Amino acid sequence: MTVGTHRRAAATRYRVYGSILNSNTPLPELNHAPHPLPRETVDLHILFVSSDIEPPTPTSWYRTVSLPDGTPWLRCATIDSDYLLEFPDLASFVFTPSNNSIQCIPGRKTPSHTLRHLLLDQILPLVLNYRGRAVLHGATVATPHGACAFIGPTGSGKSTLAASFLASGYSVLADDCVVLDARDDDLVVVPSYPGLRLWNDTVDALFGTAGHTAPVAHYTPKQRFRATVSTSTFPSASVPLTGMYLLESFSGRHAASVATPLARPLVGKRDALITLLSSAFKLDIADQRMLTREFDFLHRLVSRIPVRRLVIPKSFEALRDVRAGILQDLSNSC
């Protein structure tokens, strides 16, 4: 499917989630890829086109994701062998598997940083799922005992907990998108890109002025944060997964502390599997091969990796004890 013609600009190479992509527009959130190795190929081609180009019109949508108030947030359709992913009034994206390309068609009033956020944090996880990766909503940190993942709904504190590890000198592997892979006998976390998406009060409480912030998108007050004073560096290699925590949600970002500050009962394999399946990014929910592959991978995960429930107080002061408990728990599991 050809959306429109566009003069191809010089592409810049980036590495993210273990993949090489090139883009005709700078993506300052990502690390540049090193000089290509012999026979190294580009995994995805990103093409930003003009807002004057009209996105294709599907005959029907196979999936609609709505906001809590019922407003459509993301609509998905297939046209021939391509996928159309539309954020109404913001942008449309066309993923063409045959040539591994993603066309980004902005709305007329959509700022460039919002378009990059939608590409990197919404579209790319879905495309990685199509390309064979297990991709979960969550954050991941690297500890001396291996990688630890925090899985949970919006508002459960995944990014805040990961940020507290970063402020204590640990590396954050991923924020809100955990890409998993199988390497020999290990299940590993594939690093995403540096930075966390945080509320201003979280940045102030954990980092003060020791970092750089930039807007995530024009429709949210969250900031994209990079620490400038930290003993950690962003890892380039995958890290074996050794623990996973399912975070409970809270009613409101400033809710009072819960009655049980920290509880880590082991989750049954069946319940853990159901939770992880519901937390996975899925591009095509009718793709039986993808669903089978994902089920098999996550079943292997819950059979080998301890999965526990984690309830934390809604308090920045409590995070030190939460981190200590997690690290002790991981140490006991090794």
SERO-4910 file (N, C-alpha, C, O; in steps of 0.05 Angstrom, whole numbers):
BEGIN
 pado doro    nc1    nc2    nc3   cac1   cac2   cac3    cc1    cc2    cc3    oc1    oc2    oc3
  Met    A     17    -24      0      0      0      0     18     25      0     35     27     18
  Thr    A     14     42    -18     30     67    -20     13     90    -10     -8     96    -21
  Val    A     22    102     12      7    124     24     11    149      9     -8    164      5
  Gly    A     35    154      1     40    179    -14     70    180    -21     85    164    -10
  Thr    A     78    198    -37    105    201    -45    119    220    -26    106    239    -16
  His    A    144    216    -21    159    234     -3    188    231     -9    198    209    -12
  Arg    A    201    254    -12    229    254    -18    245    241      5    243    251     28
  Arg    A    260    221      0    275    206     21    299    223     29    317    229     13
  Ala    A    300    229     55    323    244     66    344    224     76    339    200     78
  Ala    A    368    234     82    389    217     92    380    205    119    370    220    136
  Ala    A    383    179    122    373    166    145    395    164    166    418    161    160
  Thr    A    386    165    191    404    162    214    397    135    227    374    128    231
  Arg    A    418    121    235    415     94    247    414     96    277    429    111    290
  Tyr    A    396     80    289    393     79    318    391     50    326    383     33    311
  Arg    A    397     45    352    393     19    364    374     21    387    377     38    404
  Val    A    353      4    386    333      4    407    321    -24    409    315    -36    388
  Tyr    A    318    -35    433    307    -62    437    322    -83    421    310   -102    411
  Gly    A    348    -80    418    364    -99    404    361    -98    374    371   -115    360
  Ser    A    346    -78    364    341    -76    335    355    -51    324    359    -31    339
  Ile    A    362    -52    299    372    -29    285    350    -17    268    337    -30    252
  Leu    A    346      9    272    327     23    254    339     48    243    358     59    255
  Asn    A    330     56    220    338     82    210    314    100    206    292     90    201
  Ser    A    319    125    208    298    145    207    306    169    190    329    177    192
  Asn    A    287    179    174    293    203    159    290    229    175    295    251    165
  Thr    A    283    226    201    280    248    219    295    241    245    293    218    254
  Pro    A    310    260    257    324    253    282    305    243    304    283    253    307
  Leu    A    315    224    319    301    213    342    319    217    367    333    199    374
  Pro    A    319    241    378    338    247    400    336    230    424    354    230    441
  Glu    A    313    217    428    310    199    451    327    174    450    333    162    471
  Leu    A    336    166    426    350    141    422    380    145    420    390    167    415
  Asn    A    394    123    425    423    123    421    429    116    392    416     99    380
  His    A    449    129    381    458    123    354    469     95    353    482     86    372
  Ala    A    464     81    332    476     55    328    505     58    320    512     77    306
  Pro    A    522     39    328    550     39    320    552     34    290    532     27    277
  His    A    576     38    279    580     32    251    572      3    245    578    -15    261
  Pro    A    558     -1    223    547    -28    218    569    -49    216    591    -45    205
  Leu    A    562    -72    227    580    -95    225    576   -108    197    556   -103    184
  Pro    A    595   -124    188    591   -138    163    565   -154    163    560   -169    182
  Arg    A    549   -151    143    524   -166    139    502   -157    158    481   -169    159
  Glu    A    507   -136    174    486   -126    192    465   -111    175    472    -93    160
  Thr    A    440   -117    179    419   -104    164    402    -87    182    402    -90    206
  Val    A    388    -69    170    369    -52    184    343    -68    189    332    -80    170
  Asp    A    333    -67    214    309    -82    220    284    -67    213    264    -79    205
  Leu    A    284    -41    217    260    -25    212    268      2    199    288     14    207
  His    A    252     10    180    256     36    166    234     55    175    210     48    171
  Ile    A    241     78    187    221     97    196    221    121    177    241    133    172
  Leu    A    197    127    167    194    148    148    173    168    157    149    161    158
  Phe    A    181    192    165    162    213    172    154    227    147    172    237    132
  Val    A    128    230    142    118    243    118    103    268    126     99    274    149
  Ser    A     95    283    106     81    308    110     53    304    121     40    284    114
  Ser    A     44    323    137     16    322    146     -4    327    124    -28    324    127
  Asp    A      6    336    101    -12    340     77    -20    314     65    -40    313     50
  Ile    A     -6    292     71    -13    266     60    -36    254     76    -36    254    100
  Glu    A    -56    246     61    -80    234     73    -75    205     80    -66    189     62
  Pro    A    -79    196    104    -77    168    111    -98    151     97   -119    162     90
  Pro    A    -94    126     92   -114    109     79   -139    107     96   -138    110    120
  Thr    A   -161    101     82   -187     98     96   -195     69     95   -200     58     74
  Pro    A   -195     56    118   -203     27    118   -233     24    117   -248     42    122
  Thr    A   -241      0    109   -270     -6    109   -281    -12    136   -304     -8    142
  Ser    A   -263    -21    154   -271    -27    182   -246    -27    200   -224    -30    190
  Trp    A   -250    -25    226   -229    -26    245   -232    -52    261   -253    -59    270
  Tyr    A   -210    -67    264   -212    -93    278   -207    -89    308   -212   -108    323
  Arg    A   -198    -66    317   -194    -62    345   -195    -32    351   -184    -16    336
  Thr    A   -207    -25    374   -208      2    384   -201      2    413   -214    -12    429
  Val    A   -181     17    421   -173     21    449   -183     48    458   -176     68    445
  Ser    A   -199     49    479   -211     74    488   -200     83    514   -189     67    530
  Leu    A   -201    109    519   -194    121    545   -216    115    565   -238    106    558
  Pro    A   -210    119    591   -231    113    612   -257    127    607   -278    116    616
  Asp    A   -257    150    594   -283    164    589   -296    155    564   -317    166    556
  Gly    A   -285    134    550   -298    123    526   -287    135    500   -295    126    479
  Thr    A   -270    155    502   -259    168    478   -240    149    464   -222    138    477
  Pro    A   -243    144    438   -224    126    424   -196    137    426   -191    161    420
  Trp    A   -177    120    433   -149    128    435   -133    117    411   -118    132    398
  Leu    A   -136     92    406   -122     79    384   -141     61    369   -156     45    380
  Arg    A   -140     63    342   -157     46    325   -138     31    306   -119     43    295
  Cys    A   -143      6    302   -126    -11    285   -142    -24    262   -165    -32    266
  Ala    A   -130    -24    239   -143    -36    215   -122    -49    198    -98    -43    200
  Thr    A   -131    -68    181   -113    -79    161   -123    -70    134   -147    -69    128
  Ile    A   -104    -64    117   -109    -56     89    -90    -72     72    -66    -67     73
  Asp    A   -100    -91     57    -83   -110     43    -67   -125     64    -78   -136     83
  Ser    A    -40   -124     61    -23   -138     81    -11   -118    101      7   -126    116
  Asp    A    -20    -93    100     -9    -73    118    -27    -68    142    -50    -76    142
  Tyr    A    -15    -55    162    -30    -47    186    -32    -17    188    -12     -3    186
  Leu    A    -56     -7    192    -60     22    197    -67     25    227    -85     13    237
  Leu    A    -51     42    240    -55     48    268    -59     78    271    -42     94    265
  Glu    A    -83     85    281    -91    113    281    -97    122    309   -112    110    324
  Phe    A    -85    145    317    -91    159    341   -108    183    332    -97    203    323
  Pro    A   -134    182    336   -152    203    325   -143    231    332   -137    237    355
  Asp    A   -141    248    312   -134    276    315   -104    280    322    -95    303    325
  Leu    A    -89    259    324    -60    262    331    -42    252    308    -25    268    299
  Ala    A    -45    228    300    -27    217    279    -37    190    270    -53    176    283
  Ser    A    -27    182    246    -32    155    236     -5    142    229     14    156    221
  Phe    A     -4    116    232     21    101    226     13     77    208     -6     64    213
  Val    A     29     73    188     25     50    170     49     32    172     72     40    164
  Phe    A     45      8    182     66    -12    184     64    -31    161     43    -44    157
  Thr    A     85    -33    145     85    -51    121    105    -73    127    129    -69    124
  Pro    A     96    -97    134    114   -119    140    132   -127    117    154   -136    121
  Ser    A    122   -124     92    137   -134     69    164   -120     66    183   -131     55
  Asn    A    166    -95     74    191    -81     72    201    -69     99    219    -53    100
  Asn    A    188    -79    121    196    -71    148    197    -41    151    217    -30    162
  Ser    A    176    -28    143    175      2    145    152     11    161    131     -2    163
  Ile    A    155     34    174    134     48    188    133     76    177    152     92    180
  Gln    A    110     83    165    105    111    157     90    125    179     71    116    190
  Cys    A    100    149    186     89    166    207     76    190    194     89    207    182
  Ile    A     49    192    197     34    214    184     22    231    207      3    223    220
  Pro    A     34    254    211     24    271    234     -2    285    228     -8    291    205
  Gly    A    -17    290    249    -39    308    247    -28    336    243     -5    341    249
  Arg    A    -45    354    233    -35    381    226    -26    397    250     -9    415    248
  Lys    A    -36    390    274    -29    406    298    -13    389    317    -10    398    340
  Thr    A     -3    366    309     12    349    328     41    357    329     55    356    308
  Pro    A     52    364    352     80    371    355     98    347    349     90    324    352
  Ser    A    123    353    342    141    332    335    148    314    358    151    289    355
  His    A    149    325    383    156    308    406    133    289    412    138    266    422
  Thr    A    109    297    407     86    279    411     86    257    391     81    234    398
  Leu    A     93    263    366     94    243    345    116    222    352    112    198    348
  Arg    A    139    231    362    160    213    369    152    195    392    158    171    392
  His    A    138    206    412    128    190    434    109    169    424    111    146    433
  Leu    A     90    175    407     72    155    397     87    133    382     80    110    385
  Leu    A    107    141    366    122    121    351    138    103    370    136     78    368
  Leu    A    153    114    388    172     99    405    158     83    427    165     60    433
  Asp    A    137     95    438    125     83    463     98     69    458     88     56    476
  Gln    A     87     73    434     61     60    428     63     41    404     55     18    405
  Ile    A     74     52    382     75     36    357     97     16    357     93     -8    350
  Leu    A    121     24    365    144      5    364    139    -20    380    146    -42    371
  Pro    A    128    -19    405    123    -44    419    104    -62    404    108    -87    405
  Leu    A     84    -51    391     66    -68    375     80    -81    352     75   -105    346
  Val    A     97    -66    338    112    -77    316    131    -99    325    135   -119    311
  Leu    A    144    -94    347    163   -114    358    147   -140    365    158   -162    361
  Asn    A    123   -138    375    106   -161    379    101   -176    353    104   -200    353
  Tyr    A     95   -162    332     90   -174    306    115   -189    297    114   -210    284
  Arg    A    139   -177    303    164   -188    294    174   -211    311    197   -220    307
  Gly    A    159   -220    331    166   -244    345    175   -241    374    183   -260    386
  Arg    A    174   -216    384    183   -212    411    160   -213    431    137   -207    424
  Ala    A    166   -222    456    146   -219    478    150   -191    490    172   -184    498
  Val    A    128   -175    490    130   -147    499    109   -142    519     85   -146    514
  Leu    A    117   -133    543     98   -129    565     98   -100    574    119    -86    572
  His    A     75    -91    584     74    -64    596     88    -66    623     79    -80    642
  Gly    A    110    -52    626    124    -53    651    151    -38    650    158    -27    629
  Ala    A    165    -37    672    191    -25    674    210    -46    684    202    -65    698
  Thr    A    236    -43    678    256    -63    686    281    -49    695    290    -29    683
  Val    A    294    -60    716    319    -49    725    339    -72    727    332    -95    729
  Ala    A    365    -65    725    387    -84    727    398    -83    755    405    -61    765
  Thr    A    399   -106    768    410   -107    795    434   -126    795    439   -140    775
  Pro    A    449   -128    818    471   -147    819    461   -176    817    478   -194    812
  His    A    435   -181    820    424   -208    818    411   -213    792    398   -234    789
  Gly    A    413   -195    773    399   -198    747    378   -177    743    375   -159    760
  Ala    A    363   -180    722    342   -160    715    317   -166    731    309   -189    736
  Cys    A    303   -145    739    279   -146    755    257   -130    740    262   -106    734
  Ala    A    234   -142    735    213   -128    720    190   -122    739    183   -137    756
  Phe    A    178    -98    734    154    -89    749    131    -87    728    133    -70    710
  Ile    A    111   -103    732     88   -104    713     63    -93    728     59   -101    751
  Gly    A     48    -77    715     24    -67    728      9    -47    711     20    -37    691
  Pro    A    -15    -40    720    -31    -21    705    -21      8    708     -4     13    724
  Thr    A    -31     26    691    -24     54    693    -30     64    722    -52     60    733
  Gly    A    -11     78    733    -15     90    759     -6     72    782     -8     80    805
  Ser    A      4     48    776     12     30    798     40     36    808     49     24    828
  Gly    A     55     53    795     82     61    805    105     48    792    127     48    804
  Lys    A    102     36    769    124     22    755    148     41    751    170     35    758
  Ser    A    142     64    738    164     82    731    176     95    756    200     99    757
  Thr    A    159    101    775    170    113    800    188     94    814    210    102    824
  Leu    A    181     69    816    198     49    829    224     46    814    246     44    826
  Ala    A    222     44    787    247     42    771    264     67    775    289     65    776
  Ala    A    252     90    776    267    115    780    281    115    807    304    126    809
  Ser    A    269    103    827    283    102    853    307     85    852    327     90    866
  Phe    A    307     63    836    331     47    832    352     63    817    376     62    824
  Leu    A    344     79    797    363     95    782    376    115    801    400    120    799
  Ala    A    360    128    818    371    148    836    390    136    856    407    150    868
  Ser    A    389    109    860    407     95    878    430     83    864    446     68    877
  Gly    A    433     88    838    457     79    824    454     55    807    473     45    796
  Tyr    A    429     45    804    424     21    787    416     31    759    409     54    755
  Ser    A    417     12    740    410     19    712    381     12    707    371     -9    716
  Val    A    368     29    692    340     23    683    342     12    655    353     25    637
  Leu    A    332    -12    651    333    -25    624    310    -16    607    313    -14    582
  Ala    A    286    -10    618    263     -3    603    242     11    620    240      5    644
  Asp    A    227     29    608    206     42    622    180     38    606    177     49    584
  Asp    A    161     23    617    135     19    606    133     -1    583    112     -6    573
  Cys    A    156    -11    575    156    -31    553    179    -51    557    202    -44    552
  Val    A    172    -75    566    192    -95    573    193   -115    549    174   -129    544
  Val    A    216   -116    536    219   -134    513    236   -158    523    258   -154    534
  Leu    A    225   -182    520    238   -206    530    246   -224    507    234   -224    485
  Asp    A    267   -239    511    277   -258    491    288   -282    505    294   -282    529
  Ala    A    291   -304    490    303   -328    500    331   -331    488    335   -330    464
  Arg    A    351   -333    506    379   -337    498    390   -361    511    395   -361    535
  Asp    A    393   -382    496    402   -408    507    383   -416    530    359   -419    525
  Asp    A    394   -419    554    377   -428    577    365   -404    592    350   -408    611
  Asp    A    372   -380    584    363   -356    599    339   -343    585    336   -344    560
  Leu    A    322   -330    601    303   -310    591    315   -283    597    322   -278    620
  Val    A    317   -266    578    332   -241    581    314   -217    575    295   -219    560
  Val    A    322   -194    587    309   -169    581    327   -154    562    351   -150    566
  Val    A    315   -145    540    330   -130    519    327   -100    525    305    -90    528
  Pro    A    350    -86    528    348    -57    535    332    -41    515    333    -46    491
  Ser    A    319    -21    525    303     -4    508    319     21    500    335     20    481
  Tyr    A    315     43    514    331     67    509    332     84    534    314     80    551
  Pro    A    351    101    538    354    116    564    330    134    568    318    144    550
  Gly    A    324    137    594    303    157    601    279    144    613    272    121    608
  Leu    A    265    160    629    240    152    642    219    173    638    226    197    636
  Arg    A    194    165    637    172    185    635    160    187    663    147    169    674
  Leu    A    164    211    676    157    215    704    141    240    708    142    259    692
  Trp    A    126    240    730    113    265    739    134    283    751    155    274    760
  Asn    A    128    309    751    147    329    761    153    324    791    176    328    799
  Asp    A    133    316    807    138    312    835    157    289    840    172    289    859
  Thr    A    156    269    822    174    246    825    203    255    818    222    247    832
  Val    A    206    271    797    233    281    790    244    298    813    267    295    821
  Asp    A    227    316    824    237    333    846    244    317    871    265    322    883
  Ala    A    228    297    878    233    282    902    257    263    900    272    260    920
  Leu    A    262    252    877    283    232    874    309    243    863    331    232    869
  Phe    A    308    264    847    332    273    833    338    303    837    361    311    833
  Gly    A    319    319    846    324    347    848    331    359    821    315    357    802
  Thr    A    354    371    820    363    384    795    383    366    780    394    375    759
  Ala    A    387    342    789    408    324    777    396    309    753    396    284    753
  Gly    A    387    323    733    376    310    710    366    330    690    364    354    695
  His    A    359    319    667    348    336    645    320    326    639    315    302    637
  Thr    A    301    345    635    274    338    628    266    350    602    276    372    594
  Ala    A    248    337    588    236    347    564    207    337    563    201    316    574
  Pro    A    189    351    550    161    343    549    158    316    535    172    311    515
  Val    A    141    299    546    135    273    533    117    278    509    123    270    486
  Ala    A     95    291    514     75    297    493     59    321    502     58    327    526
  His    A     46    334    483     32    359    490      7    354    506     -4    373    518
  Tyr    A     -3    330    507    -28    324    521    -24    313    549    -44    307    563
  Thr    A      1    312    559      6    302    586     27    319    600     46    328    586
  Pro    A     25    323    626     46    338    640     71    322    647     90    333    657
  Lys    A     70    296    641     94    279    647    118    290    631    115    301    610
  Gln    A    141    285    643    166    293    631    184    269    624    183    249    638
  Arg    A    199    272    603    219    252    596    245    259    610    256    280    604
  Phe    A    253    242    628    275    248    646    300    232    640    299    208    636
  Arg    A    323    245    640    349    232    639    366    242    662    369    266    666
  Ala    A    377    224    678    394    232    701    421    241    691    432    230    672
  Thr    A    431    263    703    458    272    696    478    265    718    502    265    713
  Val    A    468    259    742    486    250    764    477    222    772    458    219    787
  Ser    A    492    203    763    485    175    769    509    158    764    525    163    746
  Thr    A    512    137    781    534    118    777    528     98    756    545     82    748
  Ser    A    503     98    746    495     77    727    500     86    698    500    110    693
  Thr    A    503     68    681    503     73    652    482     56    639    475     34    649
  Phe    A    473     65    616    452     49    602    465     25    589    483     29    573
  Pro    A    457      1    596    470    -23    585    463    -27    555    442    -20    546
  Ser    A    482    -38    541    478    -44    513    471    -73    508    462    -80    487
  Ala    A    476    -90    528    472   -119    525    448   -127    541    440   -114    561
  Ser    A    435   -149    533    413   -160    547    421   -171    575    444   -178    579
  Val    A    402   -171    594    408   -179    621    389   -202    628    365   -199    624
  Pro    A    399   -224    639    381   -246    647    359   -237    667    365   -223    686
  Leu    A    335   -245    662    313   -239    680    313   -258    704    314   -283    700
  Thr    A    312   -247    728    313   -264    752    289   -261    770    285   -277    788
  Gly    A    273   -240    766    250   -236    783    230   -218    770    237   -201    753
  Met    A    204   -221    777    183   -205    766    163   -199    788    155   -217    804
  Tyr    A    153   -174    788    134   -166    809    110   -154    795    112   -137    777
  Leu    A     86   -162    804     61   -152    794     52   -130    814     45   -136    837
  Leu    A     52   -105    805     45    -83    823     15    -79    824      1    -80    805
  Glu    A      6    -74    849    -22    -67    853    -27    -38    844     -9    -22    846
  Ser    A    -51    -32    835    -58     -5    827    -69     10    851    -78     -2    871
  Phe    A    -68     36    849    -78     54    870    -99     72    859   -100     77    835
  Ser    A   -117     82    876   -138    100    868   -128    128    870   -133    142    890
  Gly    A   -114    138    850   -104    165    850    -74    166    854    -63    150    869
  Arg    A    -61    185    841    -32    187    842    -22    195    870      0    188    877
  His    A    -39    209    885    -30    218    912    -46    204    934    -50    216    955
  Ala    A    -54    179    928    -70    165    948    -53    160    973    -28    159    972
  Ala    A    -66    156    996    -52    150   1021    -39    123   1020    -46    106   1003
  Ser    A    -21    119   1038     -7     93   1039    -26     70   1044    -46     73   1058
  Val    A    -21     48   1031    -38     25   1035    -32     12   1062    -11     18   1074
  Ala    A    -50     -5   1072    -47    -16   1099    -23    -34   1101     -9    -34   1121
  Thr    A    -17    -49   1080      6    -67   1080     28    -55   1062     26    -57   1038
  Pro    A     49    -44   1074     69    -30   1058     83    -47   1038     87    -38   1015
  Leu    A     90    -72   1045    105    -88   1026     97   -117   1031    102   -128   1052
  Ala    A     85   -129   1011     78   -157   1012     86   -171    987     82   -161    965
  Arg    A     99   -195    989    110   -207    965    102   -237    964    120   -254    961
  Pro    A     77   -243    967     70   -272    964     74   -281    935     69   -266    916
  Leu    A     83   -305    932     87   -317    906     61   -321    892     42   -331    904
  Val    A     59   -312    867     34   -315    851     33   -343    838     54   -352    828
  Gly    A     10   -356    839      7   -381    825     12   -378    796      7   -358    784
  Lys    A     23   -400    784     31   -398    756      7   -391    738     11   -376    719
  Arg    A    -16   -402    743    -39   -397    726    -47   -367    728    -51   -354    707
  Asp    A    -49   -356    752    -56   -328    756    -35   -310    744    -41   -290    731
  Ala    A     -9   -317    747     12   -301    736     11   -301    706     14   -280    693
  Leu    A      6   -324    694      4   -326    665    -19   -309    654    -16   -295    634
  Ile    A    -42   -310    667    -65   -294    659    -59   -264    660    -65   -249    642
  Thr    A    -46   -256    682    -39   -228    685    -19   -219    664    -23   -197    652
  Leu    A      1   -235    658     21   -227    638      9   -227    610     15   -209    594
  Leu    A     -9   -245    604    -22   -245    578    -38   -220    574    -39   -208    552
  Ser    A    -51   -211    596    -68   -187    594    -50   -161    593    -60   -140    585
  Ser    A    -25   -164    601     -7   -141    602     11   -139    577     28   -121    575
  Ala    A      7   -156    557     24   -157    534     14   -139    512    -10   -135    508
  Phe    A     33   -127    498     27   -112    473     21   -132    452     35   -152    448
  Lys    A     -1   -127    437     -9   -145    415    -18   -128    391    -36   -111    394
  Leu    A     -5   -132    368    -13   -117    345    -38   -129    332    -57   -114    327
  Asp    A    -37   -155    327    -59   -168    313    -71   -189    331    -60   -211    333
  Ile    A    -94   -183    344   -105   -202    363   -118   -226    350   -127   -244    363
  Ala    A   -119   -226    323   -130   -249    309   -108   -267    298   -113   -287    285
  Asp    A    -83   -260    303    -60   -275    293    -55   -299    312    -43   -297    333
  Gln    A    -64   -323    304    -63   -346    321    -34   -355    326    -27   -365    347
  Arg    A    -17   -352    306     11   -359    310     24   -342    331     39   -352    348
  Met    A     18   -316    330     29   -298    350     19   -305    378     34   -306    397
  Leu    A     -8   -310    380    -19   -316    406     -8   -342    418     -3   -344    442
  Thr    A     -4   -362    400      8   -387    410     37   -383    418     45   -393    439
  Arg    A     52   -368    403     80   -362    409     82   -348    436     98   -354    453
  Glu    A     65   -328    439     65   -312    464     57   -329    488     70   -327    509
  Phe    A     37   -346    485     29   -363    507     51   -382    515     57   -385    539
  Asp    A     64   -394    496     86   -413    502    109   -399    516    120   -409    535
  Phe    A    116   -375    507    138   -360    519    131   -353    548    148   -357    566
  Leu    A    108   -341    552    101   -332    579     96   -356    598    101   -354    622
  His    A     87   -379    587     84   -403    604    112   -412    613    116   -420    636
  Arg    A    131   -410    595    159   -417    603    169   -397    624    183   -405    642
  Leu    A    162   -372    621    171   -352    640    160   -358    668    176   -358    687
  Val    A    134   -362    671    123   -365    698    131   -392    710    129   -396    734
  Ser    A    141   -411    693    150   -436    703    179   -434    713    188   -452    728
  Arg    A    193   -414    705    221   -412    712    228   -388    730    248   -389    745
  Ile    A    213   -366    727    220   -341    741    200   -336    764    176   -338    759
  Pro    A    209   -330    788    191   -324    810    174   -299    803    186   -278    796
  Val    A    148   -301    805    130   -278    800    115   -273    827    101   -290    837
  Arg    A    119   -249    837    107   -242    863     90   -217    860     94   -200    842
  Arg    A     71   -214    879     55   -190    881     70   -169    898     83   -177    917
  Leu    A     69   -144    890     83   -123    904     63   -101    910     52    -89    892
  Val    A     60    -94    935     43    -72    944     61    -52    958     75    -59    978
  Ile    A     62    -28    949     80     -8    960     64     16    970     43     23    958
  Pro    A     73     29    991     59     54    999     61     76    979     81     77    963
  Lys    A     42     93    978     43    116    960     60    138    974     49    160    980
  Ser    A     85    133    977    102    151    992    131    148    982    141    126    980
  Phe    A    143    171    975    171    170    965    189    160    987    209    147    982
  Glu    A    183    167   1012    200    159   1035    202    129   1038    221    119   1048
  Ala    A    181    115   1029    180     86   1033    196     71   1012    201     47   1015
  Leu    A    205     84    991    218     70    969    244     57    976    251     37    965
  Arg    A    258     69    995    284     57   1004    279     29   1015    294     10   1009
  Asp    A    259     26   1032    253      0   1044    243    -19   1023    248    -43   1024
  Val    A    227     -9   1004    217    -26    982    240    -37    966    241    -61    960
  Arg    A    259    -20    959    283    -29    943    298    -50    959    306    -70    948
  Ala    A    303    -45    984    318    -64   1001    304    -91   1002    317   -111   1000
  Gly    A    277    -90   1004    262   -115   1005    264   -130    978    266   -155    978
  Ile    A    263   -116    956    265   -128    930    293   -141    926    295   -164    917
  Leu    A    313   -126    933    341   -136    929    345   -161    947    359   -179    938
  Gln    A    335   -160    971    338   -184    988    323   -208    977    332   -230    978
  Asp    A    299   -202    967    283   -223    955    297   -235    931    297   -260    928
  Leu    A    309   -219    913    323   -229    890    347   -245    898    354   -265    886
  Ser    A    361   -235    919    384   -250    929    377   -277    939    391   -297    935
  Asn    A    354   -279    953    345   -305    963    337   -324    941    338   -349    944
  Ser    A    329   -313    918    320   -330    896    342   -340    879    339   -359    864
  Cys    A    366   -328    881    389   -335    864    400   -362    873    419   -372    861
***
